[in-house]
């Protein structure tokens, strides 16, 4: 799938432009540390500074509002089924990104019922948690 594709070094300036300034944007990812590890390593390898983005990890966010009674784990496929997303994750970038957004919307609906309505509220709520409710 990547044969004949541009190298990450050639694409990195476009990626950073697409992501926009860290002061104005939040990165959303499922199991964010995994993806960010690759991106940060690529940035370092190609001498690009990695911006200090706020990150919303849907695994961590889901664990903050779902219990083991809700979901057995926090895999993207499990959360997609739980929130009845219209996109089925299949380990392809676009479908997984769409499913992640739909899962995020489901989590935000839960947050709304807890009167968590701002970025700061989400950060404060997830910081207060001592133990996650569901594993994954």
C-alpha positions in Angstrom: 0.0 0.0 0.0 2.9 2.4 0.6 5.0 1.4 -2.4 5.4 4.4 -4.6 4.0 6.8 -2.0 5.9 9.9 -0.8 8.1 9.5 2.2 7.0 10.7 5.6 9.8 13.3 5.5 8.3 14.8 2.3 4.8 14.8 3.7 5.6 16.2 7.2 5.3 19.9 6.3 1.9 19.2 4.8 0.8 17.2 7.8 1.9 20.0 10.2 0.0 22.6 8.1 -3.1 20.4 8.0 -3.0 19.9 11.8 -2.6 23.7 12.4 -1.2 25.5 15.4 -1.0 23.5 18.7 -2.4 26.6 20.5 -5.6 26.4 18.5 -6.2 22.7 17.9 -6.7 19.4 19.7 -5.6 16.1 18.3 -8.1 13.3 18.7 -7.0 9.7 18.3 -7.9 6.2 19.5 -5.1 4.9 21.6 -3.3 8.1 21.0 0.1 7.2 22.4 0.5 4.6 19.7 0.0 7.0 16.8 1.8 9.9 18.4 4.8 7.7 19.0 5.2 7.2 15.3 4.5 10.9 14.5 7.0 12.2 17.1 9.7 9.7 16.0 9.2 10.8 12.3 9.3 14.4 13.3 12.6 13.9 15.2 14.1 11.7 12.4 13.4 14.5 9.9 14.4 17.4 12.1 10.9 18.8 12.6 9.8 20.0 16.1 6.7 18.3 17.3 4.1 20.8 18.5 2.7 20.4 22.0 -0.9 19.6 21.0 -3.6 18.9 23.5 -4.7 15.3 22.9 -8.0 13.7 23.4 -7.5 9.9 23.5 -10.9 8.2 23.0 -9.6 5.2 25.0 -9.0 7.4 28.0 -12.1 9.4 27.5 -14.3 6.3 27.2 -12.8 4.8 30.3 -13.8 7.9 32.1 -17.5 7.4 31.4 -18.0 3.7 30.7 -17.9 0.8 33.1 -17.2 -2.9 32.5 -21.0 -3.3 32.6 -21.1 -1.0 29.5 -18.2 -2.4 27.5 -15.8 -5.3 28.1 -12.8 -3.3 26.7 -12.1 0.0 25.0 -11.1 -1.3 21.6 -12.3 0.9 18.7 -14.5 -1.9 17.4 -16.1 -2.4 20.9 -16.8 1.3 21.3 -18.1 1.6 17.8 -20.6 -1.2 18.5 -21.6 0.3 21.8 -22.2 3.8 20.4 -23.7 2.3 17.2 -21.5 4.2 14.8 -22.3 4.2 11.1 -18.7 3.5 10.2 -17.2 0.2 11.1 -13.5 0.4 12.0 -11.4 -1.9 9.9 -7.8 -0.8 10.5 -7.9 1.5 7.5 -7.0 5.1 8.2 -10.1 6.8 6.9 -12.7 4.4 8.3 -10.9 4.2 11.7 -10.8 8.1 11.8 -14.5 8.3 11.0 -15.4 5.7 13.6 -13.2 7.5 16.2 -15.1 10.8 15.5 -18.4 9.0 16.0 -17.2 7.4 19.2 -16.0 10.8 20.4 -19.5 12.2 19.8 -21.0 9.3 21.8 -18.6 10.1 24.7 -19.4 13.8 24.5 -23.1 12.9 24.8 -22.3 11.1 28.0 -20.2 14.1 29.2 -23.1 16.5 28.5 -25.3 14.5 30.9 -22.6 15.1 33.5 -22.5 18.9 32.7 -19.0 18.5 31.2 -19.3 21.0 28.3 -15.8 22.6 27.7 -12.3 21.4 26.9 -11.3 22.5 30.4 -14.2 20.5 31.9 -13.0 17.4 30.0 -9.4 17.9 31.1 -10.4 18.5 34.8 -12.8 15.5 34.8 -10.2 13.0 33.3 -7.5 14.4 35.6 -9.6 13.7 38.7 -10.0 10.0 37.8 -7.9 7.7 39.9 -8.7 4.5 38.2 -10.2 3.8 34.7 -13.6 2.1 34.7 -13.0 -0.2 31.7 -9.9 -1.7 30.3 -8.9 -2.0 26.7 
